[in-house]
Amino acid sequence: MDYFTILQIVDSALRLATPLLFACLAGLFSERAGIFDIGLEGKMLGAAFFSAATAFATGSVWLGLLAGIGASLALSAIHGLASITFRGNQLISGVAINFLASGLTVLIGLSWFKLGGQTPALSGAARFSGVDLPFAEALSGVPLIGPIYSEVLSGHTILVYVALLCVPLSWYVLYRTRFGLRLRAVGENPAAVDTAGISVIGLRYSAILIAGVLCGLAGAYLATGLGASFVREMTAGRGFIALAALIFAKWRPWYALYATFLFGLLEAVSNRYPSVDLGFVTLPSQFMQALPYILTVVILAGFVGKAIPPRAGGQPYVKER
């Protein structure tokens, strides 16, 4: 494997890790506030469909992005209503959102476009295009650093850079602001937060809405940045992989970046090498395609006992009188 092949794999890994990173950060905010969000997959799927449908109808990818975020926020509001206001089971609510999004996107797609649940292909201003970073072409000839900057870091869509910026921003919000301190406290001891006169319900809804925005960005990127249309079930389990990455990252933003990049790297390798000949055995394409999901199982089996979630996670808060 030569140097430029490695750069191409890393470049592809960065693109593939972007929706996982958005979804992982969404789960981080939600679970730090004590709300388990199994519905990441459904919110991404709903956002992907409505962003692609709106971008095709209007010819504007930015309107599509807003529609995707709006769809994700609507599903987040349903999850919040069920799990916070009515104190329902958070896991069941999340699974219901996944089923709802899976069925509605196909049903509405069949009704609107008559393409088997898909949307028409997007082109031009209806999808995100790559952004060349300053001096990318001029620095391309510089040994080692030049190709990394021009081939790996430059040329991605704007949402890739937004995802990367969300990592330090999430860290700052959670660990350097009063809002972040209260949010983390709600996930650990909501009764203490309530005693201090701070609204537990308000903070948890805030966390769920932040998660909705991030899932909206993830879904919109899948349909209008990474791809050029919506395809039924196009999230392909990414929401669940993001949850596994969140556990692997131990609910920390910087670790989330490393964990999702690892998943993206494995997917990039499986795309680059459909089958691998090790000499004594040939790994089939099915195994290579399953690598990210195999890693998910390994991480959940090996790290779920070591990663300690927020203590109040999954528990509806009942105000003491």
C-alpha positions as CSV (number, residue, x, y, z in Angstrom):
1,M,0.0,0.0,0.0
2,D,1.7,3.2,-1.1
3,Y,1.5,6.7,0.5
4,F,-1.2,8.1,-1.8
5,T,-3.4,5.1,-1.4
6,I,-3.3,5.6,2.4
7,L,-4.2,9.3,1.9
8,Q,-7.2,8.3,-0.3
9,I,-8.4,5.9,2.4
10,V,-8.0,8.5,5.1
11,D,-9.8,11.1,2.9
12,S,-12.7,8.6,2.4
13,A,-12.7,7.7,6.1
14,L,-13.2,11.4,7.0
15,R,-16.2,11.6,4.7
16,L,-17.7,8.4,6.0
17,A,-17.1,9.4,9.7
18,T,-18.9,12.7,9.4
19,P,-22.5,11.5,9.8
20,L,-21.3,9.1,12.6
21,L,-19.7,12.1,14.4
22,F,-22.8,14.2,14.2
23,A,-25.0,11.4,15.5
24,C,-22.5,10.5,18.2
25,L,-22.4,14.1,19.5
26,A,-26.2,14.1,19.4
27,G,-26.3,11.0,21.5
28,L,-23.7,12.6,23.8
29,F,-25.8,15.7,24.6
30,S,-28.9,13.6,25.0
31,E,-27.5,11.0,27.3
32,R,-25.4,13.5,29.3
33,A,-28.8,14.9,30.2
34,G,-30.1,11.5,31.2
35,I,-32.1,10.7,28.1
36,F,-31.2,7.6,26.2
37,D,-31.7,8.1,22.5
38,I,-32.1,4.9,20.5
39,G,-33.9,7.0,17.9
40,L,-30.7,8.5,16.4
41,E,-31.2,6.2,13.4
42,G,-34.7,7.3,12.8
43,K,-34.0,11.0,13.1
44,M,-31.1,10.7,10.6
45,L,-33.3,8.8,8.2
46,G,-36.1,11.3,8.4
47,A,-33.7,14.2,8.0
48,A,-32.1,12.5,5.0
49,F,-35.4,12.1,3.2
50,F,-36.8,15.6,3.8
51,S,-33.5,17.3,3.0
52,A,-33.3,15.4,-0.3
53,A,-36.9,15.9,-1.2
54,T,-36.8,19.7,-0.4
55,A,-33.5,20.2,-2.2
56,F,-35.0,18.5,-5.3
57,A,-38.2,20.5,-5.1
58,T,-36.6,23.9,-4.5
59,G,-33.2,23.4,-6.1
60,S,-31.5,24.8,-2.9
61,V,-29.4,22.5,-0.7
62,W,-29.7,25.0,2.1
63,L,-33.4,24.8,2.2
64,G,-33.0,21.1,2.1
65,L,-30.7,21.3,5.1
66,L,-33.3,23.4,7.0
67,A,-36.0,20.9,6.1
68,G,-33.8,18.0,7.3
69,I,-33.1,19.7,10.6
70,G,-36.8,20.5,11.0
71,A,-37.8,16.8,10.4
72,S,-35.2,15.7,13.0
73,L,-36.4,18.3,15.5
74,A,-40.0,17.1,15.1
75,L,-39.0,13.5,15.8
76,S,-36.9,14.8,18.8
77,A,-39.9,16.6,20.1
78,I,-42.0,13.4,19.9
79,H,-39.2,11.5,21.8
80,G,-39.1,14.3,24.4
81,L,-42.9,14.3,24.8
82,A,-43.0,10.6,25.3
83,S,-39.9,10.2,27.6
84,I,-39.8,13.5,29.5
85,T,-43.4,14.9,29.7
86,F,-45.2,11.6,29.9
87,R,-42.3,9.7,31.6
88,G,-42.5,6.8,29.2
89,N,-39.8,4.2,28.6
90,Q,-37.0,6.0,26.7
91,L,-35.8,2.9,24.8
92,I,-39.3,2.0,23.6
93,S,-39.8,5.6,22.5
94,G,-36.5,5.6,20.5
95,V,-37.4,2.3,18.8
96,A,-40.8,3.6,17.9
97,I,-39.2,6.7,16.3
98,N,-36.9,4.4,14.2
99,F,-40.0,2.4,13.0
100,L,-41.9,5.6,12.3
101,A,-39.1,7.1,10.2
102,S,-38.5,3.9,8.4
103,G,-42.1,3.6,7.3
104,L,-42.9,7.2,6.7
105,T,-40.0,8.0,4.5
106,V,-40.8,5.1,2.1
107,L,-44.6,5.8,2.2
108,I,-44.2,9.5,1.5
109,G,-41.4,8.9,-1.1
110,L,-43.7,6.5,-3.0
111,S,-46.5,9.1,-2.9
112,W,-44.4,12.0,-4.0
113,F,-41.9,10.6,-6.4
114,K,-43.1,7.2,-7.5
115,L,-39.5,5.9,-7.4
116,G,-39.8,3.0,-5.0
117,G,-39.4,5.2,-1.9
118,Q,-36.3,7.0,-3.3
119,T,-36.0,10.7,-4.3
120,P,-34.7,11.8,-7.8
121,A,-31.0,12.4,-8.2
122,L,-29.7,15.8,-7.0
123,S,-27.3,17.9,-8.9
124,G,-25.9,21.4,-9.0
125,A,-27.2,23.7,-6.3
126,A,-29.4,21.0,-4.9
127,R,-26.4,19.2,-3.2
128,F,-23.3,20.2,-1.3
129,S,-20.1,20.6,-3.3
130,G,-16.5,20.4,-2.1
131,V,-14.8,23.4,-0.6
132,D,-11.1,23.9,-1.4
133,L,-9.2,25.2,1.6
134,P,-6.9,28.3,1.1
135,F,-3.5,27.5,-0.6
136,A,-4.5,23.8,-1.1
137,E,-3.2,23.8,-4.7
138,A,0.0,25.8,-3.9
139,L,0.9,23.5,-1.0
140,S,0.2,20.3,-2.8
141,G,3.9,19.9,-3.9
142,V,5.3,20.2,-0.4
143,P,6.6,16.8,0.8
144,L,4.5,15.0,3.3
145,I,2.5,18.0,4.6
146,G,1.3,19.2,1.2
147,P,-0.6,16.1,0.1
148,I,-2.2,15.7,3.6
149,Y,-3.5,19.3,3.4
150,S,-4.5,19.3,-0.2
151,E,-5.8,15.7,-0.6
152,V,-7.1,14.8,2.9
153,L,-8.2,18.0,4.6
154,S,-9.2,20.0,1.5
155,G,-12.1,19.4,-0.9
156,H,-14.8,18.2,1.5
157,T,-18.2,19.7,1.8
158,I,-18.9,22.4,4.3
159,L,-20.7,19.9,6.6
160,V,-17.5,17.9,7.1
161,Y,-15.8,21.0,8.5
162,V,-18.9,21.8,10.6
163,A,-18.7,18.3,12.1
164,L,-15.1,18.8,13.0
165,L,-15.8,22.2,14.6
166,C,-18.6,20.7,16.6
167,V,-16.2,18.6,18.6
168,P,-14.3,21.5,20.3
169,L,-17.6,23.4,20.5
170,S,-19.3,20.5,22.3
171,W,-16.4,20.2,24.7
172,Y,-16.5,23.9,25.5
173,V,-20.3,23.9,26.0
174,L,-20.2,20.8,28.2
175,Y,-17.2,21.6,30.3
176,R,-16.7,25.4,30.2
177,T,-20.2,26.9,30.4
178,R,-22.9,27.0,33.1
179,F,-25.3,25.4,30.8
180,G,-23.0,22.4,30.2
181,L,-22.4,22.0,34.0
182,R,-26.1,21.9,34.6
183,L,-26.7,19.6,31.7
184,R,-24.2,17.1,33.0
185,A,-25.6,17.4,36.5
186,V,-29.1,16.6,35.2
187,G,-27.7,13.3,33.9
188,E,-26.1,12.5,37.2
189,N,-28.4,13.8,39.9
190,P,-31.6,15.6,38.6
191,A,-33.0,16.0,42.2
192,A,-30.0,18.1,43.2
193,V,-30.5,20.3,40.1
194,D,-34.2,20.7,40.9
195,T,-33.4,21.6,44.5
196,A,-31.2,24.4,43.1
197,G,-34.3,25.9,41.4
198,I,-33.2,24.8,37.9
199,S,-35.7,23.2,35.5
200,V,-34.8,19.6,34.9
201,I,-37.5,19.3,32.2
202,G,-36.2,22.4,30.5
203,L,-32.6,21.2,30.4
204,R,-33.6,17.8,29.1
205,Y,-35.7,19.2,26.4
206,S,-32.7,21.5,25.5
207,A,-30.5,18.5,25.2
208,I,-32.9,16.6,23.0
209,L,-33.3,19.6,20.7
210,I,-29.6,20.0,20.3
211,A,-29.5,16.3,19.5
212,G,-32.2,16.9,16.9
213,V,-30.2,19.6,15.2
214,L,-27.1,17.4,15.1
215,C,-29.0,14.4,13.7
216,G,-30.6,16.7,11.1
217,L,-27.1,17.7,10.0
218,A,-26.1,14.0,9.8
219,G,-29.1,13.0,7.7
220,A,-28.8,16.0,5.4
221,Y,-25.1,15.2,4.8
222,L,-25.9,11.6,3.9
223,A,-28.5,12.6,1.3
224,T,-27.0,15.8,-0.1
225,G,-23.3,15.7,0.7
226,L,-22.1,12.1,0.8
227,G,-24.8,10.9,-1.6
228,A,-26.9,12.6,-4.2
229,S,-30.4,11.4,-3.3
230,F,-32.3,9.6,-0.7
231,V,-32.4,5.8,-0.8
232,R,-34.7,3.8,1.5
233,E,-32.9,2.8,4.7
234,M,-29.8,4.7,3.6
235,T,-28.6,5.2,7.2
236,A,-27.8,1.5,7.2
237,G,-27.4,1.2,11.0
238,R,-25.3,4.3,11.4
239,G,-27.4,5.5,14.3
240,F,-26.6,2.3,16.2
241,I,-22.9,2.5,15.2
242,A,-22.9,6.0,16.6
243,L,-24.3,4.7,19.9
244,A,-21.5,2.1,20.0
245,A,-19.0,4.8,19.3
246,L,-20.5,6.9,22.1
247,I,-20.0,4.1,24.6
248,F,-16.4,3.5,23.3
249,A,-15.8,7.3,23.7
250,K,-17.1,7.2,27.3
251,W,-19.4,10.1,26.6
252,R,-16.6,12.6,25.8
253,P,-16.5,14.8,22.7
254,W,-12.8,14.3,21.7
255,Y,-13.0,10.6,22.2
256,A,-16.1,10.6,20.1
257,L,-14.1,12.0,17.2
258,Y,-11.5,9.3,17.5
259,A,-14.1,6.5,17.8
260,T,-16.2,7.6,14.8
261,F,-13.1,8.1,12.7
262,L,-12.1,4.5,13.5
263,F,-15.5,3.3,12.2
264,G,-15.2,5.5,9.2
265,L,-11.7,4.1,8.5
266,L,-12.9,0.5,8.6
267,E,-15.7,1.3,6.2
268,A,-13.3,3.1,3.9
269,V,-10.9,0.1,3.9
270,S,-13.8,-2.3,3.2
271,N,-14.9,-0.1,0.3
272,R,-11.3,0.1,-1.1
273,Y,-10.6,-3.6,-0.7
274,P,-13.7,-5.7,-1.4
275,S,-11.7,-8.8,-0.6
276,V,-8.3,-9.3,1.1
277,D,-5.9,-12.1,0.3
278,L,-3.8,-12.9,3.4
279,G,-1.9,-15.7,1.7
280,F,-3.3,-18.5,3.8
281,V,-6.9,-17.3,3.5
282,T,-8.9,-14.8,1.5
283,L,-11.3,-12.6,3.4
284,P,-14.5,-12.4,1.3
285,S,-16.2,-9.1,0.4
286,Q,-19.1,-9.9,2.8
287,F,-16.6,-10.0,5.7
288,M,-15.0,-6.7,4.7
289,Q,-18.4,-5.0,4.4
290,A,-19.4,-6.3,7.8
291,L,-16.1,-5.1,9.5
292,P,-17.7,-1.9,10.9
293,Y,-20.6,-3.8,12.4
294,I,-18.3,-6.6,13.7
295,L,-16.3,-3.9,15.5
296,T,-19.6,-2.5,17.0
297,V,-20.3,-5.9,18.5
298,V,-16.7,-6.2,19.8
299,I,-16.8,-2.8,21.4
300,L,-20.1,-3.4,23.0
301,A,-19.0,-6.7,24.4
302,G,-15.6,-5.5,25.5
303,F,-16.2,-1.9,26.7
304,V,-19.8,-1.7,27.9
305,G,-18.7,-2.9,31.4
306,K,-15.9,-0.3,31.5
307,A,-17.7,2.7,30.3
308,I,-19.9,4.2,33.0
309,P,-22.9,6.0,31.7
310,P,-24.6,9.0,33.4
311,R,-26.1,7.6,36.6
312,A,-29.6,9.0,35.9
313,G,-29.6,7.9,32.3
314,G,-32.9,6.3,31.2
315,Q,-34.7,7.3,34.3
316,P,-37.7,9.7,34.1
317,Y,-37.6,12.4,36.7
318,V,-40.5,12.7,39.1
319,K,-40.4,15.9,41.1
320,E,-40.6,15.3,44.9
321,R,-43.3,17.1,46.7
